[in-house]
């Protein structure tokens, strides 16, 4: 029945249903999380990261301080892991676990990619950006942008580091 409703709302002569058709008629029902955003930032998948940031920012449950906190945790781990790799190209499993404390070993591959995309200097710049956006997200500097707009802007800046 839902498919019939969707096909009735397609433009005349359309033979295929696209993602845009579904989003226009049904909407996006998928709930994204901040962890999906951190993953896309780790791999520097710009379009996906910006899409997730926009979707998260539009959510009624979105809170900028919580998002910045999760991003800070992620980038501080990248920074610690990057510093470890600068000292030792082949760190022991114990040292790696210490640098990535609280991270399931399943996600180590993501952090290997993240440290390539955000070496120590870039990770430090990311942490600095997060401090700035934490301030702005709490109304500092009379920020006129909405929290969702701030998250999207922050995401774009993190991708451009």
N, CA, C and O atoms as a GROMACS GRO file, in nm:
protein
  644
    1UNK      N    1   0.082  -0.119   0.000
    1UNK     CA    2   0.000   0.000   0.000
    1UNK      C    3   0.087   0.126   0.000
    1UNK      O    4   0.057   0.223  -0.069
    2UNK      N    5   0.195   0.122   0.079
    2UNK     CA    6   0.284   0.240   0.084
    2UNK      C    7   0.351   0.263  -0.051
    2UNK      O    8   0.369   0.377  -0.093
    3UNK      N    9   0.387   0.154  -0.119
    3UNK     CA   10   0.449   0.167  -0.250
    3UNK      C   11   0.350   0.228  -0.349
    3UNK      O   12   0.388   0.310  -0.432
    4UNK      N   13   0.225   0.187  -0.341
    4UNK     CA   14   0.123   0.244  -0.428
    4UNK      C   15   0.108   0.394  -0.405
    4UNK      O   16   0.097   0.472  -0.499
    5UNK      N   17   0.108   0.434  -0.278
    5UNK     CA   18   0.098   0.577  -0.245
    5UNK      C   19   0.217   0.653  -0.303
    5UNK      O   20   0.202   0.762  -0.358
    6UNK      N   21   0.335   0.594  -0.291
    6UNK     CA   22   0.455   0.659  -0.341
    6UNK      C   23   0.450   0.673  -0.492
    6UNK      O   24   0.480   0.780  -0.545
    7UNK      N   25   0.412   0.567  -0.563
    7UNK     CA   26   0.410   0.573  -0.709
    7UNK      C   27   0.304   0.671  -0.760
    7UNK      O   28   0.322   0.730  -0.866
    8UNK      N   29   0.195   0.689  -0.685
    8UNK     CA   30   0.094   0.786  -0.726
    8UNK      C   31   0.146   0.929  -0.715
    8UNK      O   32   0.098   1.017  -0.786
    9UNK      N   33   0.244   0.952  -0.628
    9UNK     CA   34   0.299   1.087  -0.609
    9UNK      C   35   0.420   1.115  -0.696
    9UNK      O   36   0.478   1.224  -0.689
   10UNK      N   37   0.461   1.018  -0.777
   10UNK     CA   38   0.575   1.040  -0.866
   10UNK      C   39   0.535   1.133  -0.980
   10UNK      O   40   0.418   1.140  -1.017
   11UNK      N   41   0.633   1.205  -1.035
   11UNK     CA   42   0.604   1.289  -1.152
   11UNK      C   43   0.552   1.202  -1.267
   11UNK      O   44   0.589   1.085  -1.278
   12UNK      N   45   0.468   1.258  -1.350
   12UNK     CA   46   0.410   1.183  -1.461
   12UNK      C   47   0.520   1.132  -1.554
   12UNK      O   48   0.610   1.206  -1.591
   13UNK      N   49   0.510   1.007  -1.590
   13UNK     CA   50   0.606   0.944  -1.680
   13UNK      C   51   0.728   0.886  -1.610
   13UNK      O   52   0.813   0.825  -1.675
   14UNK      N   53   0.738   0.903  -1.480
   14UNK     CA   54   0.854   0.849  -1.405
   14UNK      C   55   0.844   0.696  -1.401
   14UNK      O   56   0.738   0.640  -1.376
   15UNK      N   57   0.957   0.632  -1.426
   15UNK     CA   58   0.958   0.486  -1.426
   15UNK      C   59   1.039   0.429  -1.310
   15UNK      O   60   1.037   0.309  -1.284
   16UNK      N   61   1.111   0.517  -1.240
   16UNK     CA   62   1.195   0.473  -1.128
   16UNK      C   63   1.167   0.558  -1.005
   16UNK      O   64   1.131   0.676  -1.016
   17UNK      N   65   1.183   0.497  -0.890
   17UNK     CA   66   1.171   0.567  -0.762
   17UNK      C   67   1.312   0.597  -0.715
   17UNK      O   68   1.395   0.506  -0.704
   18UNK      N   69   1.340   0.724  -0.687
   18UNK     CA   70   1.473   0.763  -0.642
   18UNK      C   71   1.471   0.793  -0.492
   18UNK      O   72   1.364   0.803  -0.431
   19UNK      N   73   1.589   0.808  -0.436
   19UNK     CA   74   1.600   0.846  -0.295
   19UNK      C   75   1.533   0.980  -0.272
   19UNK      O   76   1.465   1.000  -0.171
   20UNK      N   77   1.551   1.072  -0.365
   20UNK     CA   78   1.489   1.204  -0.352
   20UNK      C   79   1.336   1.194  -0.348
   20UNK      O   80   1.271   1.266  -0.274
   21UNK      N   81   1.281   1.103  -0.429
   21UNK     CA   82   1.135   1.083  -0.428
   21UNK      C   83   1.089   1.035  -0.291
   21UNK      O   84   0.988   1.083  -0.238
   22UNK      N   85   1.162   0.942  -0.233
   22UNK     CA   86   1.125   0.888  -0.102
   22UNK      C   87   1.136   0.997   0.004
   22UNK      O   88   1.045   1.013   0.086
   23UNK      N   89   1.248   1.072   0.003
   23UNK     CA   90   1.265   1.178   0.102
   23UNK      C   91   1.158   1.285   0.089
   23UNK      O   92   1.110   1.337   0.189
   24UNK      N   93   1.119   1.318  -0.034
   24UNK     CA   94   1.018   1.421  -0.057
   24UNK      C   95   0.881   1.374  -0.008
   24UNK      O   96   0.805   1.454   0.047
   25UNK      N   97   0.849   1.247  -0.027
   25UNK     CA   98   0.717   1.197   0.008
   25UNK      C   99   0.708   1.132   0.145
   25UNK      O  100   0.601   1.133   0.207
   26UNK      N  101   0.816   1.077   0.192
   26UNK     CA  102   0.814   1.006   0.318
   26UNK      C  103   0.895   1.079   0.423
   26UNK      O  104   0.859   1.080   0.541
   27UNK      N  105   1.004   1.140   0.381
   27UNK     CA  106   1.095   1.207   0.475
   27UNK      C  107   1.208   1.113   0.514
   27UNK      O  108   1.209   0.996   0.476
   28UNK      N  109   1.301   1.166   0.588
   28UNK     CA  110   1.414   1.087   0.635
   28UNK      C  111   1.378   1.035   0.773
   28UNK      O  112   1.359   1.113   0.866
   29UNK      N  113   1.368   0.905   0.785
   29UNK     CA  114   1.331   0.851   0.915
   29UNK      C  115   1.453   0.799   0.990
   29UNK      O  116   1.445   0.767   1.109
   30UNK      N  117   1.564   0.792   0.923
   30UNK     CA  118   1.684   0.739   0.986
   30UNK      C  119   1.735   0.838   1.089
   30UNK      O  120   1.746   0.957   1.061
   31UNK      N  121   1.764   0.789   1.206
   31UNK     CA  122   1.819   0.873   1.311
   31UNK      C  123   1.971   0.857   1.311
   31UNK      O  124   2.022   0.746   1.331
   32UNK      N  125   2.042   0.965   1.290
   32UNK     CA  126   2.187   0.961   1.293
   32UNK      C  127   2.236   0.989   1.434
   32UNK      O  128   2.165   1.049   1.515
   33UNK      N  129   2.357   0.946   1.462
   33UNK     CA  130   2.415   0.973   1.593
   33UNK      C  131   2.546   1.048   1.574
   33UNK      O  132   2.602   1.052   1.464
   34UNK      N  133   2.594   1.105   1.681
   34UNK     CA  134   2.720   1.177   1.678
   34UNK      C  135   2.835   1.083   1.644
   34UNK      O  136   2.937   1.125   1.590
   35UNK      N  137   2.819   0.955   1.677
   35UNK     CA  138   2.925   0.857   1.649
   35UNK      C  139   2.940   0.832   1.500
   35UNK      O  140   3.050   0.806   1.452
   36UNK      N  141   2.830   0.841   1.427
   36UNK     CA  142   2.839   0.830   1.281
   36UNK      C  143   2.910   0.953   1.224
   36UNK      O  144   2.985   0.942   1.127
   37UNK      N  145   2.886   1.068   1.284
   37UNK     CA  146   2.955   1.189   1.241
   37UNK      C  147   3.106   1.176   1.266
   37UNK      O  148   3.186   1.212   1.180
   38UNK      N  149   3.144   1.126   1.383
   38UNK     CA  150   3.288   1.112   1.412
   38UNK      C  151   3.353   1.015   1.315
   38UNK      O  152   3.467   1.035   1.272
   39UNK      N  153   3.281   0.908   1.279
   39UNK     CA  154   3.337   0.811   1.184
   39UNK      C  155   3.361   0.877   1.048
   39UNK      O  156   3.467   0.861   0.988
   40UNK      N  157   3.263   0.951   1.000
   40UNK     CA  158   3.278   1.016   0.869
   40UNK      C  159   3.387   1.123   0.873
   40UNK      O  160   3.458   1.143   0.774
   41UNK      N  161   3.401   1.192   0.985
   41UNK     CA  162   3.512   1.288   0.999
   41UNK      C  163   3.645   1.215   1.000
   41UNK      O  164   3.741   1.263   0.939
   42UNK      N  165   3.653   1.101   1.067
   42UNK     CA  166   3.778   1.023   1.072
   42UNK      C  167   3.827   0.990   0.932
   42UNK      O  168   3.946   1.000   0.903
   43UNK      N  169   3.734   0.951   0.846
   43UNK     CA  170   3.770   0.912   0.709
   43UNK      C  171   3.765   1.030   0.612
   43UNK      O  172   3.795   1.015   0.494
   44UNK      N  173   3.728   1.148   0.663
   44UNK     CA  174   3.712   1.270   0.583
   44UNK      C  175   3.619   1.249   0.464
   44UNK      O  176   3.648   1.289   0.352
   45UNK      N  177   3.505   1.186   0.492
   45UNK     CA  178   3.399   1.172   0.393
   45UNK      C  179   3.311   1.296   0.404
   45UNK      O  180   3.214   1.299   0.479
   46UNK      N  181   3.348   1.399   0.329
   46UNK     CA  182   3.286   1.530   0.344
   46UNK      C  183   3.136   1.535   0.325
   46UNK      O  184   3.065   1.587   0.411
   47UNK      N  185   3.086   1.481   0.215
   47UNK     CA  186   2.943   1.489   0.188
   47UNK      C  187   2.862   1.416   0.296
   47UNK      O  188   2.760   1.467   0.342
   48UNK      N  189   2.908   1.299   0.334
   48UNK     CA  190   2.836   1.223   0.437
   48UNK      C  191   2.841   1.296   0.571
   48UNK      O  192   2.740   1.306   0.641
   49UNK      N  193   2.958   1.347   0.608
   49UNK     CA  194   2.972   1.416   0.736
   49UNK      C  195   2.884   1.540   0.741
   49UNK      O  196   2.818   1.565   0.841
   50UNK      N  197   2.882   1.617   0.635
   50UNK     CA  198   2.800   1.738   0.632
   50UNK      C  199   2.651   1.704   0.635
   50UNK      O  200   2.572   1.774   0.699
   51UNK      N  201   2.613   1.597   0.566
   51UNK     CA  202   2.473   1.554   0.569
   51UNK      C  203   2.430   1.511   0.708
   51UNK      O  204   2.322   1.546   0.754
   52UNK      N  205   2.516   1.435   0.776
   52UNK     CA  206   2.485   1.390   0.912
   52UNK      C  207   2.478   1.510   1.006
   52UNK      O  208   2.388   1.519   1.089
   53UNK      N  209   2.574   1.603   0.992
   53UNK     CA  210   2.574   1.722   1.078
   53UNK      C  211   2.446   1.803   1.059
   53UNK      O  212   2.386   1.849   1.156
   54UNK      N  213   2.403   1.819   0.935
   54UNK     CA  214   2.279   1.894   0.910
   54UNK      C  215   2.160   1.822   0.969
   54UNK      O  216   2.071   1.884   1.028
   55UNK      N  217   2.157   1.691   0.953
   55UNK     CA  218   2.045   1.613   1.007
   55UNK      C  219   2.044   1.617   1.160
   55UNK      O  220   1.938   1.635   1.221
   56UNK      N  221   2.160   1.601   1.221
   56UNK     CA  222   2.169   1.607   1.367
   56UNK      C  223   2.126   1.744   1.418
   56UNK      O  224   2.050   1.755   1.514
   57UNK      N  225   2.175   1.849   1.352
   57UNK     CA  226   2.144   1.985   1.394
   57UNK      C  227   1.998   2.021   1.383
   57UNK      O  228   1.949   2.108   1.456
   58UNK      N  229   1.925   1.955   1.292
   58UNK     CA  230   1.783   1.982   1.275
   58UNK      C  231   1.696   1.906   1.376
   58UNK      O  232   1.577   1.933   1.389
   59UNK      N  233   1.757   1.811   1.445
   59UNK     CA  234   1.682   1.729   1.540
   59UNK      C  235   1.638   1.812   1.660
   59UNK      O  236   1.711   1.898   1.708
   60UNK      N  237   1.518   1.784   1.708
   60UNK     CA  238   1.466   1.855   1.826
   60UNK      C  239   1.548   1.822   1.951
   60UNK      O  240   1.551   1.901   2.045
   61UNK      N  241   1.612   1.706   1.951
   61UNK     CA  242   1.690   1.664   2.069
   61UNK      C  243   1.835   1.711   2.064
   61UNK      O  244   1.912   1.681   2.156
   62UNK      N  245   1.874   1.785   1.961
   62UNK     CA  246   2.013   1.824   1.944
   62UNK      C  247   2.057   1.926   2.049
   62UNK      O  248   1.986   2.024   2.076
   63UNK      N  249   2.173   1.902   2.107
   63UNK     CA  250   2.233   1.997   2.202
   63UNK      C  251   2.380   2.014   2.165
   63UNK      O  252   2.457   1.919   2.168
   64UNK      N  253   2.417   2.134   2.130
   64UNK     CA  254   2.553   2.164   2.085
   64UNK      C  255   2.658   2.123   2.189
   64UNK      O  256   2.759   2.063   2.151
   65UNK      N  257   2.640   2.154   2.319
   65UNK     CA  258   2.744   2.115   2.416
   65UNK      C  259   2.770   1.964   2.418
   65UNK      O  260   2.884   1.921   2.435
   66UNK      N  261   2.667   1.884   2.402
   66UNK     CA  262   2.686   1.738   2.402
   66UNK      C  263   2.760   1.694   2.276
   66UNK      O  264   2.845   1.605   2.283
   67UNK      N  265   2.729   1.755   2.162
   67UNK     CA  266   2.797   1.720   2.038
   67UNK      C  267   2.944   1.758   2.046
   67UNK      O  268   3.031   1.679   2.008
   68UNK      N  269   2.973   1.878   2.096
   68UNK     CA  270   3.112   1.921   2.109
   68UNK      C  271   3.188   1.830   2.205
   68UNK      O  272   3.304   1.798   2.182
   69UNK      N  273   3.122   1.788   2.311
   69UNK     CA  274   3.186   1.698   2.407
   69UNK      C  275   3.227   1.566   2.342
   69UNK      O  276   3.338   1.518   2.362
   70UNK      N  277   3.137   1.507   2.264
   70UNK     CA  278   3.168   1.381   2.196
   70UNK      C  279   3.279   1.400   2.093
   70UNK      O  280   3.367   1.316   2.079
   71UNK      N  281   3.274   1.511   2.020
   71UNK     CA  282   3.379   1.539   1.921
   71UNK      C  283   3.512   1.565   1.990
   71UNK      O  284   3.617   1.523   1.939
   72UNK      N  285   3.510   1.633   2.104
   72UNK     CA  286   3.633   1.657   2.179
   72UNK      C  287   3.696   1.524   2.223
   72UNK      O  288   3.817   1.505   2.209
   73UNK      N  289   3.615   1.435   2.276
   73UNK     CA  290   3.666   1.303   2.317
   73UNK      C  291   3.730   1.233   2.199
   73UNK      O  292   3.839   1.177   2.212
   74UNK      N  293   3.664   1.236   2.085
   74UNK     CA  294   3.716   1.170   1.965
   74UNK      C  295   3.850   1.230   1.921
   74UNK      O  296   3.945   1.157   1.895
   75UNK      N  297   3.856   1.364   1.912
   75UNK     CA  298   3.978   1.426   1.863
   75UNK      C  299   4.091   1.423   1.967
   75UNK      O  300   4.208   1.423   1.929
   76UNK      N  301   4.059   1.420   2.094
   76UNK     CA  302   4.166   1.406   2.193
   76UNK      C  303   4.227   1.266   2.186
   76UNK      O  304   4.347   1.250   2.208
   77UNK      N  305   4.146   1.166   2.155
   77UNK     CA  306   4.201   1.031   2.134
   77UNK      C  307   4.290   1.027   2.011
   77UNK      O  308   4.396   0.965   2.013
   78UNK      N  309   4.246   1.094   1.906
   78UNK     CA  310   4.328   1.100   1.784
   78UNK      C  311   4.461   1.168   1.816
   78UNK      O  312   4.566   1.124   1.770
   79UNK      N  313   4.456   1.275   1.893
   79UNK     CA  314   4.577   1.347   1.932
   79UNK      C  315   4.671   1.259   2.014
   79UNK      O  316   4.790   1.253   1.985
   80UNK      N  317   4.618   1.190   2.114
   80UNK     CA  318   4.702   1.100   2.195
   80UNK      C  319   4.762   0.988   2.111
   80UNK      O  320   4.880   0.954   2.125
   81UNK      N  321   4.681   0.930   2.023
   81UNK     CA  322   4.728   0.821   1.939
   81UNK      C  323   4.833   0.871   1.839
   81UNK      O  324   4.932   0.804   1.814
   82UNK      N  325   4.810   0.989   1.783
   82UNK     CA  326   4.908   1.047   1.691
   82UNK      C  327   5.040   1.076   1.759
   82UNK      O  328   5.147   1.052   1.701
   83UNK      N  329   5.034   1.126   1.882
   83UNK     CA  330   5.158   1.152   1.959
   83UNK      C  331   5.231   1.021   1.987
   83UNK      O  332   5.354   1.016   1.980
   84UNK      N  333   5.157   0.917   2.017
   84UNK     CA  334   5.218   0.786   2.039
   84UNK      C  335   5.288   0.737   1.912
   84UNK      O  336   5.400   0.686   1.919
   85UNK      N  337   5.223   0.753   1.798
   85UNK     CA  338   5.282   0.707   1.672
   85UNK      C  339   5.404   0.789   1.633
   85UNK      O  340   5.494   0.738   1.565
   86UNK      N  341   5.409   0.914   1.675
   86UNK     CA  342   5.529   0.995   1.648
   86UNK      C  343   5.648   0.945   1.729
   86UNK      O  344   5.762   0.952   1.683
   87UNK      N  345   5.622   0.894   1.850
   87UNK     CA  346   5.729   0.841   1.935
   87UNK      C  347   5.771   0.701   1.892
   87UNK      O  348   5.889   0.666   1.899
   88UNK      N  349   5.674   0.621   1.847
   88UNK     CA  350   5.702   0.482   1.812
   88UNK      C  351   5.613   0.440   1.697
   88UNK      O  352   5.491   0.434   1.710
   89UNK      N  353   5.676   0.412   1.584
   89UNK     CA  354   5.598   0.372   1.465
   89UNK      C  355   5.522   0.242   1.487
   89UNK      O  356   5.415   0.223   1.429
   90UNK      N  357   5.574   0.153   1.568
   90UNK     CA  358   5.509   0.024   1.598
   90UNK      C  359   5.484   0.015   1.748
   90UNK      O  360   5.556  -0.056   1.819
   91UNK      N  361   5.382   0.084   1.798
   91UNK     CA  362   5.357   0.080   1.943
   91UNK      C  363   5.309  -0.059   1.986
   91UNK      O  364   5.249  -0.134   1.909
   92UNK      N  365   5.335  -0.088   2.109
   92UNK     CA  366   5.288  -0.216   2.165
   92UNK      C  367   5.136  -0.211   2.175
   92UNK      O  368   5.077  -0.103   2.183
   93UNK      N  369   5.072  -0.327   2.175
   93UNK     CA  370   4.926  -0.329   2.191
   93UNK      C  371   4.882  -0.260   2.321
   93UNK      O  372   4.774  -0.199   2.325
   94UNK      N  373   4.963  -0.270   2.426
   94UNK     CA  374   4.928  -0.205   2.552
   94UNK      C  375   4.934  -0.054   2.540
   94UNK      O  376   4.846   0.016   2.591
   95UNK      N  377   5.037  -0.002   2.471
   95UNK     CA  378   5.048   0.143   2.452
   95UNK      C  379   4.933   0.195   2.365
   95UNK      O  380   4.877   0.302   2.391
   96UNK      N  381   4.900   0.118   2.262
   96UNK     CA  382   4.789   0.158   2.175
   96UNK      C  383   4.658   0.161   2.254
   96UNK      O  384   4.579   0.254   2.239
   97UNK      N  385   4.636   0.059   2.336
   97UNK     CA  386   4.514   0.054   2.418
   97UNK      C  387   4.510   0.170   2.516
   97UNK      O  388   4.402   0.223   2.544
   98UNK      N  389   4.625   0.209   2.569
   98UNK     CA  390   4.631   0.320   2.663
   98UNK      C  391   4.600   0.453   2.592
   98UNK      O  392   4.527   0.537   2.645
   99UNK      N  393   4.655   0.470   2.472
   99UNK     CA  394   4.630   0.594   2.397
   99UNK      C  395   4.484   0.602   2.353
   99UNK      O  396   4.427   0.711   2.345
  100UNK      N  397   4.425   0.487   2.326
  100UNK     CA  398   4.286   0.484   2.282
  100UNK      C  399   4.196   0.428   2.391
  100UNK      O  400   4.107   0.347   2.365
  101UNK      N  401   4.219   0.472   2.514
  101UNK     CA  402   4.142   0.421   2.626
  101UNK      C  403   3.993   0.444   2.605
  101UNK      O  404   3.950   0.551   2.562
  102UNK      N  405   3.916   0.341   2.637
  102UNK     CA  406   3.772   0.349   2.621
  102UNK      C  407   3.723   0.313   2.482
  102UNK      O  408   3.602   0.313   2.457
  103UNK      N  409   3.816   0.282   2.391
  103UNK     CA  410   3.778   0.248   2.254
  103UNK      C  411   3.786   0.096   2.237
  103UNK      O  412   3.887   0.034   2.270
  104UNK      N  413   3.680   0.039   2.186
  104UNK     CA  414   3.678  -0.103   2.154
  104UNK      C  415   3.780  -0.130   2.044
  104UNK      O  416   3.784  -0.056   1.946
  105UNK      N  417   3.862  -0.234   2.056
  105UNK     CA  418   3.961  -0.264   1.952
  105UNK      C  419   3.902  -0.277   1.812
  105UNK      O  420   3.974  -0.261   1.713
  106UNK      N  421   3.775  -0.306   1.802
  106UNK     CA  422   3.707  -0.312   1.672
  106UNK      C  423   3.722  -0.180   1.596
  106UNK      O  424   3.726  -0.180   1.473
  107UNK      N  425   3.730  -0.068   1.668
  107UNK     CA  426   3.736   0.064   1.606
  107UNK      C  427   3.878   0.115   1.583
  107UNK      O  428   3.895   0.227   1.536
  108UNK      N  429   3.979   0.036   1.615
  108UNK     CA  430   4.117   0.081   1.596
  108UNK      C  431   4.146   0.117   1.450
  108UNK      O  432   4.220   0.212   1.424
  109UNK      N  433   4.088   0.045   1.357
  109UNK     CA  434   4.111   0.073   1.215
  109UNK      C  435   4.065   0.215   1.180
  109UNK      O  436   4.129   0.285   1.103
  110UNK      N  437   3.952   0.255   1.240
  110UNK     CA  438   3.902   0.392   1.218
  110UNK      C  439   4.003   0.493   1.270
  110UNK      O  440   4.028   0.595   1.204
  111UNK      N  441   4.061   0.468   1.386
  111UNK     CA  442   4.159   0.561   1.443
  111UNK      C  443   4.289   0.562   1.364
  111UNK      O  444   4.358   0.664   1.359
  112UNK      N  445   4.324   0.449   1.301
  112UNK     CA  446   4.441   0.447   1.213
  112UNK      C  447   4.418   0.543   1.096
  112UNK      O  448   4.509   0.617   1.058
  113UNK      N  449   4.298   0.542   1.039
  113UNK     CA  450   4.265   0.634   0.930
  113UNK      C  451   4.259   0.778   0.982
  113UNK      O  452   4.307   0.870   0.916
  114UNK      N  453   4.200   0.796   1.099
  114UNK     CA  454   4.184   0.931   1.154
  114UNK      C  455   4.319   0.997   1.179
  114UNK      O  456   4.336   1.116   1.153
  115UNK      N  457   4.415   0.920   1.230
  115UNK     CA  458   4.546   0.978   1.261
  115UNK      C  459   4.623   1.012   1.132
  115UNK      O  460   4.709   1.100   1.133
  116UNK      N  461   4.592   0.942   1.023
  116UNK     CA  462   4.652   0.979   0.894
  116UNK      C  463   4.590   1.109   0.842
  116UNK      O  464   4.660   1.193   0.785
  117UNK      N  465   4.459   1.126   0.863
  117UNK     CA  466   4.390   1.245   0.816
  117UNK      C  467   4.407   1.365   0.908
  117UNK      O  468   4.396   1.480   0.865
  118UNK      N  469   4.433   1.337   1.036
  118UNK     CA  470   4.451   1.443   1.135
  118UNK      C  471   4.578   1.415   1.215
  118UNK      O  472   4.571   1.373   1.330
  119UNK      N  473   4.696   1.439   1.154
  119UNK     CA  474   4.819   1.423   1.232
  119UNK      C  475   4.817   1.519   1.351
  119UNK      O  476   4.726   1.602   1.362
  120UNK      N  477   4.916   1.510   1.437
  120UNK     CA  478   4.915   1.584   1.563
  120UNK      C  479   4.878   1.731   1.547
  120UNK      O  480   4.793   1.781   1.620
  121UNK      N  481   4.940   1.800   1.454
  121UNK     CA  482   4.910   1.944   1.438
  121UNK      C  483   4.764   1.969   1.401
  121UNK      O  484   4.701   2.061   1.452
  122UNK      N  485   4.712   1.887   1.310
  122UNK     CA  486   4.572   1.903   1.271
  122UNK      C  487   4.478   1.864   1.384
  122UNK      O  488   4.373   1.926   1.403
  123UNK      N  489   4.513   1.762   1.460
  123UNK     CA  490   4.430   1.721   1.574
  123UNK      C  491   4.429   1.832   1.679
  123UNK      O  492   4.326   1.858   1.742
  124UNK      N  493   4.543   1.899   1.698
  124UNK     CA  494   4.549   2.011   1.791
  124UNK      C  495   4.461   2.126   1.741
  124UNK      O  496   4.392   2.191   1.820
  125UNK      N  497   4.465   2.151   1.611
  125UNK     CA  498   4.380   2.256   1.553
  125UNK      C  499   4.232   2.220   1.569
  125UNK      O  500   4.149   2.307   1.592
  126UNK      N  501   4.201   2.091   1.556
  126UNK     CA  502   4.063   2.046   1.575
  126UNK      C  503   4.016   2.070   1.718
  126UNK      O  504   3.905   2.117   1.740
  127UNK      N  505   4.101   2.040   1.814
  127UNK     CA  506   4.066   2.062   1.955
  127UNK      C  507   4.045   2.212   1.980
  127UNK      O  508   3.954   2.251   2.053
  128UNK      N  509   4.128   2.294   1.919
  128UNK     CA  510   4.113   2.440   1.933
  128UNK      C  511   3.979   2.486   1.874
  128UNK      O  512   3.910   2.569   1.934
  129UNK      N  513   3.944   2.433   1.757
  129UNK     CA  514   3.814   2.466   1.696
  129UNK      C  515   3.698   2.423   1.786
  129UNK      O  516   3.599   2.495   1.799
  130UNK      N  517   3.712   2.308   1.846
  130UNK     CA  518   3.606   2.258   1.933
  130UNK      C  519   3.587   2.349   2.054
  130UNK      O  520   3.474   2.371   2.098
  131UNK      N  521   3.697   2.401   2.108
  131UNK     CA  522   3.685   2.496   2.220
  131UNK      C  523   3.611   2.622   2.176
  131UNK      O  524   3.526   2.674   2.248
  132UNK      N  525   3.645   2.670   2.057
  132UNK     CA  526   3.579   2.790   2.003
  132UNK      C  527   3.430   2.766   1.983
  132UNK      O  528   3.348   2.850   2.019
  133UNK      N  529   3.394   2.651   1.925
  133UNK     CA  530   3.253   2.624   1.897
  133UNK      C  531   3.176   2.585   2.022
  133UNK      O  532   3.054   2.600   2.027
  134UNK      N  533   3.244   2.536   2.123
  134UNK     CA  534   3.179   2.512   2.252
  134UNK      C  535   3.133   2.647   2.308
  134UNK      O  536   3.021   2.661   2.356
  135UNK      N  537   3.221   2.745   2.301
  135UNK     CA  538   3.190   2.880   2.348
  135UNK      C  539   3.073   2.939   2.268
  135UNK      O  540   2.979   2.993   2.325
  136UNK      N  541   3.081   2.928   2.135
  136UNK     CA  542   2.975   2.983   2.050
  136UNK      C  543   2.843   2.910   2.073
  136UNK      O  544   2.737   2.972   2.073
  137UNK      N  545   2.850   2.779   2.093
  137UNK     CA  546   2.729   2.701   2.113
  137UNK      C  547   2.659   2.731   2.244
  137UNK      O  548   2.541   2.701   2.261
  138UNK      N  549   2.732   2.792   2.336
  138UNK     CA  550   2.673   2.830   2.465
  138UNK      C  551   2.631   2.976   2.464
  138UNK      O  552   2.604   3.034   2.570
  139UNK      N  553   2.625   3.036   2.344
  139UNK     CA  554   2.578   3.174   2.331
  139UNK      C  555   2.688   3.277   2.340
  139UNK      O  556   2.659   3.397   2.343
  140UNK      N  557   2.813   3.234   2.345
  140UNK     CA  558   2.925   3.327   2.352
  140UNK      C  559   2.936   3.411   2.226
  140UNK      O  560   2.900   3.367   2.117
  141UNK      N  561   2.985   3.531   2.243
  141UNK     CA  562   3.003   3.625   2.132
  141UNK      C  563   2.871   3.663   2.065
  141UNK      O  564   2.871   3.713   1.953
  142UNK      N  565   2.760   3.639   2.133
  142UNK     CA  566   2.629   3.673   2.076
  142UNK      C  567   2.603   3.600   1.946
  142UNK      O  568   2.545   3.656   1.853
  143UNK      N  569   2.645   3.475   1.938
  143UNK     CA  570   2.632   3.395   1.816
  143UNK      C  571   2.489   3.398   1.765
  143UNK      O  572   2.395   3.361   1.837
  144UNK      N  573   2.473   3.442   1.641
  144UNK     CA  574   2.340   3.453   1.582
  144UNK      C  575   2.300   3.322   1.514
  144UNK      O  576   2.182   3.300   1.486
  145UNK      N  577   2.396   3.237   1.487
  145UNK     CA  578   2.366   3.111   1.418
  145UNK      C  579   2.298   3.014   1.514
  145UNK      O  580   2.322   3.016   1.635
  146UNK      N  581   2.215   2.929   1.458
  146UNK     CA  582   2.148   2.827   1.538
  146UNK      C  583   2.250   2.718   1.572
  146UNK      O  584   2.352   2.707   1.506
  147UNK      N  585   2.222   2.638   1.675
  147UNK     CA  586   2.314   2.529   1.708
  147UNK      C  587   2.338   2.435   1.589
  147UNK      O  588   2.450   2.387   1.570
  148UNK      N  589   2.234   2.408   1.511
  148UNK     CA  590   2.249   2.322   1.394
  148UNK      C  591   2.342   2.382   1.290
  148UNK      O  592   2.423   2.312   1.230
  149UNK      N  593   2.328   2.513   1.270
  149UNK     CA  594   2.417   2.582   1.175
  149UNK      C  595   2.560   2.581   1.226
  149UNK      O  596   2.655   2.565   1.148
  150UNK      N  597   2.577   2.598   1.357
  150UNK     CA  598   2.711   2.593   1.415
  150UNK      C  599   2.775   2.456   1.396
  150UNK      O  600   2.893   2.448   1.364
  151UNK      N  601   2.697   2.349   1.413
  151UNK     CA  602   2.752   2.214   1.394
  151UNK      C  603   2.794   2.192   1.250
  151UNK      O  604   2.899   2.134   1.224
  152UNK      N  605   2.713   2.236   1.157
  152UNK     CA  606   2.747   2.220   1.015
  152UNK      C  607   2.873   2.300   0.981
  152UNK      O  608   2.960   2.251   0.910
  153UNK      N  609   2.881   2.422   1.032
  153UNK     CA  610   2.999   2.506   1.010
  153UNK      C  611   3.124   2.443   1.071
  153UNK      O  612   3.230   2.439   1.008
  154UNK      N  613   3.111   2.393   1.193
  154UNK     CA  614   3.222   2.326   1.261
  154UNK      C  615   3.267   2.204   1.182
  154UNK      O  616   3.387   2.182   1.164
  155UNK      N  617   3.172   2.125   1.134
  155UNK     CA  618   3.204   2.006   1.056
  155UNK      C  619   3.282   2.043   0.931
  155UNK      O  620   3.381   1.977   0.897
  156UNK      N  621   3.238   2.148   0.862
  156UNK     CA  622   3.308   2.192   0.741
  156UNK      C  623   3.452   2.234   0.773
  156UNK      O  624   3.544   2.202   0.699
  157UNK      N  625   3.470   2.305   0.884
  157UNK     CA  626   3.605   2.348   0.922
  157UNK      C  627   3.692   2.230   0.960
  157UNK      O  628   3.811   2.228   0.928
  158UNK      N  629   3.635   2.131   1.029
  158UNK     CA  630   3.713   2.012   1.066
  158UNK      C  631   3.755   1.934   0.941
  158UNK      O  632   3.866   1.881   0.934
  159UNK      N  633   3.667   1.929   0.844
  159UNK     CA  634   3.699   1.858   0.719
  159UNK      C  635   3.810   1.930   0.641
  159UNK      O  636   3.885   1.866   0.566
  160UNK      N  637   3.820   2.062   0.658
  160UNK     CA  638   3.919   2.140   0.584
  160UNK      C  639   4.052   2.154   0.653
  160UNK      O  640   4.141   2.222   0.602
  161UNK      N  641   4.069   2.090   0.768
  161UNK     CA  642   4.199   2.096   0.836
  161UNK      C  643   4.302   2.016   0.759
  161UNK      O  644   4.418   2.009   0.800
   0.00000   0.00000   0.00000
